[in-house]
């Protein structure tokens, strides 16, 4: 079967996205993160009405953008003077901890804002998200009277959220075990895991992707000092520039895929974001689509 000239040129262009020099790949990821931040601001500028629950979309998105920039900056290496040598240290473990946070930030956004098809379901999920957040803060022993007063104020918010959660039709749709956990919260006001990150992964578009596999590995870096120490030792003893470059490219591609998916989620959900994208960034549409596909494919 012959390939048309148009298809050949398209394939060549796509290959060009994937094989960009590393510094260009990082700059593309920065650019896409900036676009995501601007699209988020477009909701504010257009005075888009969001529910009390949906207000979480702004800090979630800003956090994703800030984490992405910190992550991409770290990949450039950290100049250090060590043992009378000037080195540019590549933080293998730290980059994975940050990327893991980026992945989990996206999963939270997806779970709260994108997955729910009905407003009531979205409100139900966000009410649980807020309640667990307030409950976790109660673990901190307040020192001042002001802090004690604030914890007491949040107790009233928790009780109000519990009332909304239990009166929702989606409460009855939960597995019995999750209902029991919520009833337990009502009794002792201590946090329980209702929707875990692992569960969010299983229900997301990226559940079968290479991103999911790397998330499991990145979780090990975040929770296992032994693995982290071994990786530092390996990088120290095998300072192979080609291997480091290959590792950086893999991590940047994961970030690019998630950011592209995040952008497409926003422009498909909010008209003001779509308007800004079509007006200023339509030239990136094809590349965004390419990177988005890499985030959801195995």
C-alpha positions, 0 to 999 in steps of 0.5 A: 500500500502506497503512502500519500505525500500528505500522510508522509508529511504528517508522519514526518511532522509527528516524528519531529514532535517526538524527536525534538532536542531535549532543551526544545522538549522542555521549552515546549512543556513550559509553553504548554504549561503557560497556555494551561495557566492562561486558559484557567485565567480566561475563566476568571476574566470571562466571569464564568459562573462556577458552583461553590464546589467547582471553585476548586478548579482554579487552585488545582490548575494553578498548583499543576502549573506551578509544579510543572514549572518547578519540575521542568526547572529541576531537569536542567540540573543543579550547579554544585561545588562538590569535592573540589569539582563543579558539577551539574547535578541531575536530581533523579529522585526529586524529579520523580517525586515532583512528577508524581505530584503532577500526575496526582494533581491531574487525577484529582482534577479529572476525578472532581471536574471531568468524570462526573456527568451530572452536577449533583455527582460533581458536587458530591465528589467535591464535598467529600474532597473538601470534607477529607481536607478539613478532617486531615487538618484536624490532625494538627494540634492547634497552638494558638487560640486563633488556630483553635477557633479556626478548627472549631469553625471548620468543624461546623463546615465538616458537619454541613458537608456530611449532611449534604453528602448523606442526603445525596442520591450518590451516597446510596450508590457508593459501595457499602464499605464507603458508606460505612466509612462516611458514617464512621467519620460522622461519629469520630470526625477522623479522616477515612480514605473514600476515593483513593488515588489508585481508584482515581487512576483506574477510572481515568483515561490514563489507566492503561497508559505508560504514565500509569506504569511510571506512576507506580515506580514514582510512588516507590521513589516517594515512599521508599528511602531505600529505592531513592538512595539506590538511585542516587548511588547509581547516578553517582557511579554511572554518570552517563550523559546519554542515559541521563538525557534519555531519562529526562526525555521520558519524564518530560514526555509524560508531563507534556502528555498530561498537560495536553490532556488537561488543556483539552479537558478545559477547552472542551468544558468551558467556552471561554477557554476554547475561545482563547485557545482558538484565538491565540493557540490554534497553531498548537492544536495538532501537537497537543493532540499528539501529546495527549494521545501519548498520555492515554495509550499504553 
